[in-house]
Amino acid sequence: MRKISFTRLQGVLVGTAAIAMMLFVSACAGTGTSTGQSTTSSTTNTQATSTTQVQQPTTQSSSPTVQSVAFKAGGISFIGPVKSITSSSLVMSAPNGQTYTMTITALTDRSAFGGSLPTVGASVDMDSTINPNGSLTATILKPAQPGDPDLNNVAYTGITTSPVGVDRVLHFTAGVKSYSFTIPATADLSDFSGNAQAIGVNMPVKVKVAYPANTIVSVGNASATTGG
């Protein structure tokens, strides 16, 4: 009887050891499963972060200072080189980096060229009027003078669309384009007694702008029907 009990006791011990080993293996497997869940959670968070970044709004660009509007009488003047010329049209480069095409008519003043036309490459002092369709007609063509203070200026003749306020912003329309420039303290405003706020609405003005600084040099009274 004692021998049989000892054998049974060995069986119980072996069974207990087996059960303990199974519990240990199960615990290790549980730890691995937990690690997998953590990885999945991290991936989900990364995806959520990525989605949030895609939904961020884009930055809006600033409003332009030149816009197309209804026609108001005006003109443009500048000194620049002749790019091409025929008996009826003239193409010139302006200090603002733009290229302009002007129509030449029988009324275009060419007396400074003896009634003839300038040649390609010549530096020309040009005045023009803006037509209702936005095209330009040359009114005066004359040779540019060395050292002319307006060599880097473009002069716009137009009509103010609002009074100048304390912000010193000048709004005006020349032809079919509306312009906005801030008047610096250095600008010549002698036609308005040096007071920017004296510039009211619907006033004919001639605005000289220096390039490439894009800064107003002067604002003066002007005829609303000529480009000079």
C-alpha positions in Angstrom: 0.0 0.0 0.0 2.8 2.4 0.8 4.5 1.6 -2.6 1.3 2.3 -4.5 0.7 5.6 -2.7 4.2 6.8 -3.5 3.6 6.1 -7.2 0.4 8.0 -7.1 2.2 10.9 -5.4 4.7 11.0 -8.2 1.9 11.1 -10.7 0.3 14.1 -8.9 3.6 15.9 -8.8 4.2 15.4 -12.5 0.7 16.5 -13.3 1.1 19.6 -11.2 4.4 20.5 -12.9 2.7 20.1 -16.4 -0.1 22.4 -15.4 2.4 25.0 -14.1 4.3 24.8 -17.4 1.1 25.3 -19.4 0.2 28.4 -17.3 3.7 29.8 -17.8 3.5 29.4 -21.6 0.0 30.9 -21.7 1.2 33.9 -19.8 4.0 34.5 -22.2 1.6 34.2 -25.1 -0.7 36.8 -23.5 2.3 39.2 -23.2 2.9 38.9 -27.0 -0.7 39.6 -27.8 -0.6 42.7 -25.7 2.4 44.0 -27.6 0.6 43.5 -30.9 -2.4 45.5 -29.7 -0.1 48.4 -28.7 1.5 48.4 -32.2 -1.9 48.5 -33.8 -3.0 51.4 -31.6 0.2 53.3 -32.5 -0.6 52.8 -36.2 -4.1 54.1 -35.8 -2.8 57.2 -34.0 -0.3 57.8 -36.8 -3.1 57.5 -39.4 -5.3 59.9 -37.5 -2.4 62.4 -37.3 -1.9 62.1 -41.1 -5.6 62.7 -41.7 -5.5 65.9 -39.5 -2.5 67.2 -41.5 -4.3 66.7 -44.8 -7.3 68.7 -43.6 -5.3 71.8 -42.6 -6.5 74.9 -44.6 -4.2 76.4 -47.2 -2.9 80.0 -46.8 -4.8 82.5 -48.9 -2.7 84.7 -51.2 -2.9 88.5 -50.8 -5.2 90.6 -53.1 -3.7 92.1 -56.2 -3.1 95.9 -56.5 -4.3 96.0 -60.1 -7.7 94.8 -61.2 -9.8 95.0 -64.4 -12.8 97.4 -64.1 -15.2 99.4 -66.1 -13.6 102.0 -68.4 -12.6 105.5 -67.2 -10.6 107.9 -69.3 -6.9 107.8 -68.7 -3.4 107.2 -70.1 0.1 105.9 -69.5 3.5 107.5 -70.2 7.0 106.2 -69.8 10.5 106.1 -71.4 11.7 102.9 -72.9 13.3 101.1 -75.8 11.5 100.4 -79.1 11.1 96.7 -79.6 9.4 96.9 -83.0 7.7 99.5 -85.1 5.6 99.9 -88.2 3.8 102.9 -89.8 0.7 102.1 -87.7 2.0 100.6 -84.4 4.8 100.7 -81.9 5.9 98.1 -79.3 8.0 99.4 -76.3 9.3 98.0 -73.0 8.4 99.9 -69.9 10.3 100.4 -66.6 7.7 98.2 -64.8 8.9 95.2 -66.9 5.8 95.1 -69.1 5.7 95.4 -72.9 3.1 97.8 -74.4 1.8 98.1 -78.0 0.6 101.5 -79.1 -1.3 102.5 -82.2 0.3 105.3 -84.3 -2.2 107.6 -86.0 -2.1 110.8 -88.0 -2.7 112.7 -84.7 0.4 111.2 -83.0 2.9 114.1 -82.4 6.2 113.0 -84.1 7.5 116.5 -84.6 10.6 115.7 -82.4 11.5 113.1 -85.0 10.9 115.5 -87.9 7.6 113.8 -88.7 9.2 110.4 -89.2 9.4 107.4 -86.8 11.9 106.3 -84.2 14.0 103.2 -85.0 14.2 99.8 -83.3 16.4 100.0 -80.2 15.9 103.8 -79.8 15.0 105.1 -76.3 11.7 107.0 -76.7 9.7 109.2 -74.4 6.1 108.2 -75.0 2.7 109.5 -74.0 -0.5 107.6 -74.8 -4.2 107.5 -74.1 -6.1 104.4 -73.1 -9.1 103.4 -75.3 -12.3 101.8 -74.0 -11.2 98.4 -75.1 -8.0 98.7 -73.1 -5.7 99.3 -76.1 -3.3 102.3 -76.3 -2.9 105.1 -78.8 0.4 107.0 -78.9 -0.2 110.8 -78.6 3.5 112.0 -78.4 6.7 110.4 -79.4 10.0 112.1 -78.8 13.7 111.1 -78.2 14.5 110.3 -74.6 17.0 112.7 -72.9 20.1 111.3 -71.1 19.7 111.7 -67.3 15.9 112.3 -67.5 14.6 111.9 -63.9 11.7 109.9 -65.3 13.8 107.1 -66.8 12.6 104.6 -64.2 9.1 105.9 -63.8 5.7 105.0 -65.3 3.1 107.8 -65.2 -0.6 106.8 -65.0 -3.3 109.3 -65.7 -6.7 108.4 -64.3 -9.6 109.1 -62.0 -9.6 108.5 -58.2 -12.3 106.0 -57.0 -12.3 107.0 -53.3 -10.8 109.7 -51.0 -7.4 109.1 -49.6 -7.7 108.2 -45.9 -5.4 108.1 -43.0 -3.9 104.9 -44.4 -2.6 107.1 -47.3 -3.7 104.5 -49.9 -4.5 106.0 -53.3 -7.2 104.2 -55.4 -7.6 105.2 -59.0 -8.7 103.8 -62.4 -6.8 104.4 -65.6 -8.6 103.0 -68.7 -9.9 99.5 -67.7 -7.6 98.9 -64.8 -7.9 99.9 -61.1 -4.7 100.6 -59.2 -3.9 100.9 -55.5 -0.7 102.4 -54.1 0.3 103.6 -50.7 1.6 107.2 -50.8 4.9 107.4 -49.0 5.9 110.5 -47.0 8.6 111.3 -49.6 6.0 111.6 -52.5 5.6 115.1 -54.1 2.1 116.2 -53.3 2.6 119.9 -54.0 -0.6 120.1 -56.1 -2.5 119.1 -52.9 -0.5 121.3 -50.5 1.4 118.3 -49.3 -1.7 116.8 -47.8 -2.6 113.3 -49.0 -6.1 113.5 -47.5 -6.8 116.5 -49.8 -7.1 113.9 -52.7 -10.8 113.2 -53.0 -13.0 110.9 -55.1 -13.5 111.4 -58.8 -10.4 113.6 -59.2 -8.2 113.4 -62.3 -4.7 112.6 -61.2 -1.3 111.9 -62.7 0.5 109.3 -60.6 4.2 108.7 -61.2 5.5 105.4 -59.9 9.1 104.4 -59.7 10.2 100.9 -60.6 11.4 98.4 -59.5 10.7 99.9 -56.1 7.0 100.1 -57.1 6.7 103.4 -55.1 4.8 106.6 -55.8 7.1 109.5 -56.7 4.4 112.1 -57.1 0.6 112.7 -57.4 -0.6 115.7 -59.3 -3.7 117.2 -60.9 -4.3 116.1 -64.4 -6.8 116.2 -67.3 -9.0 113.1 -67.3 -9.0 112.9 -71.1 -5.3 113.0 -72.0 -2.3 110.8 -71.2 0.2 113.7 -70.8 
